[in-house]
Amino acid sequence: MSENLPNHSGSETSPPSPRAGRQPLVEPDAQEIAAKHAAIIHGNPWMSPDHIERQTRRILQMNATVGAKRQRLIELADRVNAAVQPHAACRAGCCYCCSMPTMIYRHEAERLAEASGRPAVPLRFRPRPEAILAAHRFYGQACPFLDEGRCTVYAARPIICRLHHSLNASPANCDCSIPPAERKGVGQYDPDYVEMPYHLLSLLANPGEPWGAIQEFFP
């Protein structure tokens, strides 16, 4: 349930973007993605599905505050990020994914507000389908914390940003200047291994917590 929303907005609302001088769009090589995935697991056995599921279950069952559990999941997300990085197309300065409609909780917006000094706009609670539909209009719009291709709140970034990556040969398929109907696939180590437990923890702690696109909290 990774809530970057690259492929669900209507292509009729996304202006076409010339591809001249850019890397070509190609479907990810399934064998190459599988080989990278296998290499990640081989080098990091704790990332196999059964192992990481046990880790997240232990975190959720900890006798600790919600904040402490969230921090443990964030630390696990950072471990995943570090393990995936050598196999990913993502490099410093690559910011294609920073123009995807990125969904965050109010508590994440509060953390971003504290880190940036920029106040977050209060959002009302909406059912998830309504929140996702509202976020579609931000497809292709840069994150408000992106400055010259760099994240200005990197240390405080939401868990979804910590987990997003591409195992493709190039990051071109993440380019949000491409209308959704023309987008190709992005191979990944499944971010839901960590992101879903984070969602579960947040929903159990506060079922009515507002959730929306980062651009809604910081217009």
Phi, psi and omega in degrees: 000039179297122189261031153283137190242068186281340192237017186243353179276155183292129182294339181291343180263358183255115182295140179295150180232129179299143180258006183302132177079003180251162180295142182291152176273128178221150173295141180298143178285112185299322180291320179295317179296317180297321179294319178294318179299315179297321180294322178298313181293320181298318180280343183220075185303335179294349180265002175295151186307317182290323179292313183290330175295320178295322179296314181291326178296319178298320179296314181295332182267002179301146171275080186206169179288162176301319180299320179293321178293319177300317181297322178295321177292323176296318178297322177294320177300321179292325175295317177299314180303314181295323181288326182281329191309315181298340183257357187266157175281346184291134178221164178305132182094346176281123185223024179305315185292346180284000175246015172273150174294105187258120186269131180225159175273164178301321181294331176287322176298322179295322178293320177294321179296318179295320182289327187259340187077010181257123183291145177269141177281131177295134175246149174279158174291137175226147171303151186303315179302322179293318180296319180293319179298318179295330183285340184302330183291349181265005177302125179088355179266127186296147174305140181295347180257012177270128181224112180052045175079008182237144176279125182271356179231036190306316183293336182252009186298152181295163184296327180298323179288327179292331186263342184288139179193172175228129174266007177295168178292331178221160179277005189303326183289351177271357186293113183276005169281353178273129175305141184308324182294340181262356184292148174254174185286161176232118178282141182214155157285126193303112180292343182294342177304326180252325185291321180297316175300326177295317176300313182300314179301315182294319182290324178289324182288323184205086183301336182261016181290130178300146184216129181193182179293145181301329179290339177284320178289330184228073183290000000 
